[in-house]
């Protein structure tokens, strides 16, 4: 009888937790819709918001928690969004400061094409260079574990890497284009410039044509940062 009672109570608790998670997810998505859709790609999955203290108590300790007010919950989640992005920026700037002089760690430094990062949680075959904040922010969730859901402090393990080789490559390519080191990352993407390596051998294509790959800016940086990984499979 006791086992049946415990099984019933456990099932009821699981159902209650699932229902409350769904409530929080609905509020989360409503908060997301209040933001510019361009920012959605930088935000984590709704499950990260379950770690917010008041929300966590509501979900996992229903006997100790009061009912959440939707508007108050929305304010918690919107604050969580701000904390998430602010913590990501702070972590990236601190990582850069280990490789560059302190003057390079100003807030606007993350907007520059010379801010080159890689995300170590992706397999080498999937490595792509991340130029500036817009690229790196998409990978914030890769660096935020589920055990560190409320980013009020630094990431416990910041799994980005700053690439000095990538930075030097960017500076070289900018020089070829007659651009300064202060060029924003978004600007080089918009240029749609193409580069070829004159040292690479001519390769046959479909048995008739020979030539070299024309690489986009970011492809060229990736090629020189990870020379052993083919650009095109």
N, C-alpha and C positions, 0 to 999 in steps of 0.2 A: 504493500500500500504506500509506504513512504517513497519507494522508487517511482511509483506512478505519479505521486504528488510532485516530487522534485522535477520529473520529466515535464509535467504539465506547467509548472511554474517557470521552468527554463524556457519552454516554448513560448509562453506568454511574454516573458521578458524579451526574447529574441524578436518577436513580432512587434512589441512596443518600441524597441530600439530601431528596428527597420522603418517603422512608421515615422518616428521622430527624425531619423536621418533624411527621409523623403521630404519632410517639412522644411528642414534646414536647406536641403538642396534646392527646393522651390524658391526660397527666399534668396539664396545665393544667386540663382540664375536671374531673378528679378533685379538684383543689384547689378549684375553683369550687364543687363540690358540698359541700365542707366548710363553706362560708359560708352565712349566711342568704340565701335566694333573693331577698330584698328588695335585697341589695347587688349582685346580678348585673348589673343595668342600668347600674351605674357603672363596670364593668370593661371594659377594651379587648378587642379580638379577640385570640385566641391568638397571632397573628403578631407582635404587639408583644413577646412574651416571647422571640422568636428573637434579639433584640438584646442580651439578657443575655450578658455576656462569655463565660462558660464554655459556655453553651448555643450561642452563635454559633460558637465554635470546634468544638463537636461536630457542628454541622450543616454548616458551610461548609468546614472544614479537617479532614476525617476522618483524614488522614495525620499530623496533629499532635496530635490529641485522644485522650484516653482514653475508655473507655466511661463513660457517666453512670450514677450510682447513682440509682434512682428516688426514694428518700426524700430524698437530697440535692437533687435537682432540684426536688422538691416544695417544699422549704424555700426555695430560691431564688425560686420563683414566688410563694409566699405573701409573701415579703419584697417582691417586686416589686409586689404588690397594695397593700401598705401604702405603699410609696414613691409609687405612682401617685396615690393619694388624698391623701396628705400634700402632694405637689407641687401638686396642683390647689387645695387649700385655701390653700396659701401664695400661689399666684399670684393667686387671687381677693382675698385680703386685701390684698395689695400693690396691686392695681388699685383697690380701694376707698380705700386710704390716699391715693391721688393726688387724690381728690375730697372726702374727709371728713377730719375731725380724727383724729389717731392713736387717740383713745379709741374710735373706731368700728371699729377694726381688730382688736378682740379676737376670739378664736376663736368665741365665741358670736354674734358679729355676723352670721355667715353663716346663722344659723338664723332671722333676722328677716325679716319680710315687706318691710321697707324695703331689703333687699339685692337690688336689681333689676339683672339683667344681660341682655344680648342676645348671641347668638352670630353673629358677622359672616360665618361661612361659609355661612349659609343665605340664600337669595335673599330680597329684601324681601317678596315675597308670602308667604313661609313664616315670617317673623319672628314669634316669640312671646316674650313677656317671661318671664324666668326669675326666680322669686321664691325667693331663698335657696339654700342648698347643695343641697337635694334636687333642685331643678330643674336647677341649673347642672352638677351632677356627671354628669348623663346626657350632657352635651355635652363632657366632657373629651376624648373621643377625637377630636372635631372639631378640638381645639386641639393634639393631640399628633401630630406628623408621624412617618412611618415611619423617618425618619433620626434620630429622637431617641427611641429605643425604651426606654431605661432612664432613668426620670425621677429622676436623683439631683441634678439642678440645676434651675434655673428653665426654664420653657418658652422656646425660642428666640424665638418670636413668640406672645404670649398674645393670642389672637384673640377673646376676650370683650370686651365693652364694658360699662362701668358706666353706668347711666342715671339722671342726676339728675332728668330729667323724670319718669321712672317712680317714683323715690323720693318726689318731691313729690306725685304722684298717689296713691300708697299712703298717705301721711300724711293727705291730704285724705279719702280713703275711710274710713280708720280712724277719723277724727274723726266722720264721719257715723254710724258704728256705735258710737260711744262707747268706742272702744278706744285703747290707748296705742301709742306708737311701738315699744315693746318686744314687741309681739305677734308670736309666731312665724309663719312662713310657712305651716306646716302647719295652724295654727289657722284662718287666714282661708279656707283651702281647705275646711275642714270646715264653715264657717258656711253655705255655699250661699246667701249674700246675693245680691240682684239689684239692679241700678241702672239708671236711665234718664236720658238726657240731655234735659232740658227745652228745650234750645235747638235740638235736631234737629227738622226738619220731620216731620210725620206722613206715613207712607208707606203706600201701598195694598198690600194683601195679597190676591191672588187676585181682584182687581177689586171686592171688597165691603168688606172690613174695612180700617180705617186705624189706625195706631198707631206706637209706637216700640219698638225692640228693648230687651228686658230683658237686661242684660249681667251675667255673673258677674264676680266680683272681678277675676280675672286678665284677662278679656276687656276690662273697663273700663280697666284699666291699659294694655293693649295699644292700645286705641282712642285714648287720649290720647297715648301714646308715638309711635305711627305713625298719625296721623290720615288719611293718604292711602291707607291699605291697608284695604279692607273687611273687616269681621269675618266676614261670611257671604258666600260667593261666590254 
